[in-house]
């Protein structure tokens, strides 16, 4: 979005609507269908945990809000056996952030393993959280970013 002096109310509202309100509404819709047990697994960003460059402050703030939401919802829904967790992907090869796109080399340079993740890397974490083995994980954020936040 850029420097704070240039943010418009539309910029702020759009990022909050997509990155925060969207997750809240999806979680709310899921909770209705989980009266006894289940999982809510939201997707955030490793940029919730740090802001490594100028110009992404607003984006990072919206992603960090999801961790507080996750922790609170874990308390709200835990008594009925519903766990709530958040996955923080790092640079992942998708249409939105391709491994051969602008800035990809800069992103890779920040990762100890110096390679983009694959969608399957994120999916594996989600699958574990949804599995019986992930039953005791609750109210947590799980960073899957090739060590970028290490």
C-alpha positions as CSV (number, residue, x, y, z in Angstrom):
1,X,0.0,0.0,0.0
2,X,2.9,2.3,0.6
3,X,3.7,5.0,3.2
4,X,1.1,6.0,5.7
5,X,0.7,9.5,4.3
6,X,-0.7,8.0,1.1
7,X,-3.2,5.6,2.6
8,X,-6.8,6.3,1.7
9,X,-9.8,5.2,3.7
10,X,-10.6,2.9,0.7
11,X,-7.1,1.3,1.0
12,X,-7.6,0.7,4.7
13,X,-11.2,-0.6,4.3
14,X,-10.3,-2.9,1.5
15,X,-7.4,-4.6,3.3
16,X,-9.5,-4.9,6.5
17,X,-12.4,-6.3,4.5
18,X,-10.4,-9.0,2.7
19,X,-7.8,-9.9,5.3
20,X,-9.8,-9.6,8.5
21,X,-13.5,-9.3,8.0
22,X,-13.4,-12.2,5.4
23,X,-11.7,-14.5,7.9
24,X,-14.1,-13.5,10.7
25,X,-17.2,-14.2,8.5
26,X,-15.8,-17.5,7.2
27,X,-15.0,-18.6,10.8
28,X,-18.4,-17.5,11.9
29,X,-20.1,-19.5,9.1
30,X,-18.0,-22.6,10.0
31,X,-18.7,-22.4,13.7
32,X,-22.4,-22.7,13.1
33,X,-21.8,-26.1,11.6
34,X,-19.5,-27.3,14.4
35,X,-21.7,-27.6,17.5
36,X,-19.5,-30.4,19.0
37,X,-16.0,-30.8,17.8
38,X,-14.2,-29.8,14.6
39,X,-11.5,-27.6,13.3
40,X,-11.3,-24.0,12.0
41,X,-8.0,-23.4,10.2
42,X,-7.4,-20.0,8.8
43,X,-4.6,-18.8,6.5
44,X,-2.6,-15.7,7.3
45,X,0.9,-14.6,6.3
46,X,4.4,-14.8,7.8
47,X,4.3,-11.0,7.4
48,X,2.1,-11.0,10.5
49,X,5.2,-11.8,12.6
50,X,7.5,-9.2,11.2
51,X,7.6,-6.2,8.8
52,X,10.8,-6.7,6.8
53,X,10.4,-3.7,4.5
54,X,8.8,-0.4,4.1
55,X,5.4,-0.1,2.4
56,X,3.7,-3.3,3.9
57,X,2.8,-2.0,7.3
58,X,-1.0,-2.0,6.7
59,X,-1.0,-5.4,5.1
60,X,1.1,-6.8,8.0
61,X,-1.2,-5.3,10.6
62,X,-4.2,-7.0,9.0
63,X,-2.4,-10.3,9.1
64,X,-1.3,-9.9,12.7
65,X,-4.9,-9.2,13.7
66,X,-5.7,-12.8,12.7
67,X,-3.5,-14.3,15.4
68,X,-5.4,-12.4,18.2
69,X,-8.6,-13.5,16.6
70,X,-7.4,-17.1,16.5
71,X,-6.3,-17.1,20.1
72,X,-9.6,-15.6,21.3
73,X,-11.8,-17.9,19.2
74,X,-9.9,-20.9,20.5
75,X,-11.1,-19.9,24.0
76,X,-14.7,-19.2,22.7
77,X,-15.0,-22.5,20.9
78,X,-12.7,-24.8,22.8
79,X,-15.3,-25.8,25.4
80,X,-17.3,-27.4,22.6
81,X,-14.3,-29.3,21.3
82,X,-13.5,-27.0,18.3
83,X,-9.9,-26.1,17.8
84,X,-8.9,-22.9,16.0
85,X,-5.5,-22.4,14.4
86,X,-3.7,-20.1,11.9
87,X,-1.2,-21.0,9.3
88,X,1.3,-18.3,8.4
89,X,2.7,-19.1,4.9
90,X,5.8,-17.5,3.6
91,X,6.6,-17.0,0.0
92,X,4.7,-19.7,-1.8
93,X,4.7,-20.3,-5.6
94,X,1.2,-19.2,-6.5
95,X,-0.4,-17.1,-9.3
96,X,-0.4,-14.2,-6.8
97,X,3.3,-14.5,-5.9
98,X,5.1,-16.7,-8.6
99,X,8.6,-18.0,-7.9
100,X,9.7,-16.4,-11.1
101,X,8.0,-13.1,-10.5
102,X,9.2,-9.6,-9.7
103,X,10.8,-9.5,-6.3
104,X,11.1,-13.3,-6.1
105,X,14.9,-13.2,-5.8
106,X,14.7,-10.7,-3.0
107,X,12.2,-12.9,-1.1
108,X,14.3,-16.1,-1.7
109,X,17.4,-14.3,-0.3
110,X,15.6,-13.8,3.0
111,X,15.0,-17.5,3.5
112,X,17.7,-19.9,4.8
113,X,16.6,-22.6,2.3
114,X,16.4,-19.9,-0.5
115,X,13.5,-21.4,-2.3
116,X,9.8,-20.7,-2.5
117,X,7.4,-23.0,-0.9
118,X,4.9,-25.1,-2.8
119,X,1.2,-25.0,-2.2
120,X,1.6,-28.6,-1.0
121,X,3.8,-27.4,1.8
122,X,1.0,-25.2,3.2
123,X,-1.6,-27.9,2.5
124,X,0.5,-30.4,4.5
125,X,0.3,-28.2,7.6
126,X,-3.4,-27.7,7.2
127,X,-3.9,-31.4,6.8
128,X,-2.0,-32.1,10.0
129,X,-4.0,-29.6,11.9
130,X,-7.2,-31.1,10.6
131,X,-6.1,-34.6,11.4
132,X,-6.5,-36.6,14.7
133,X,-2.8,-36.0,15.3
134,X,-3.4,-32.2,15.4
135,X,-6.2,-32.4,17.9
136,X,-4.2,-30.8,20.8
137,X,-3.0,-27.8,18.7
138,X,-5.3,-24.9,19.5
139,X,-5.1,-21.1,19.5
140,X,-1.8,-21.1,17.7
141,X,-0.1,-19.7,14.6
142,X,2.1,-22.1,12.6
143,X,4.7,-20.5,10.4
144,X,5.6,-22.4,7.2
145,X,8.0,-20.1,5.5
146,X,11.3,-21.8,4.8
147,X,12.9,-20.1,7.7
148,X,12.3,-16.5,6.5
149,X,11.2,-15.5,10.0
150,X,14.0,-17.4,11.7
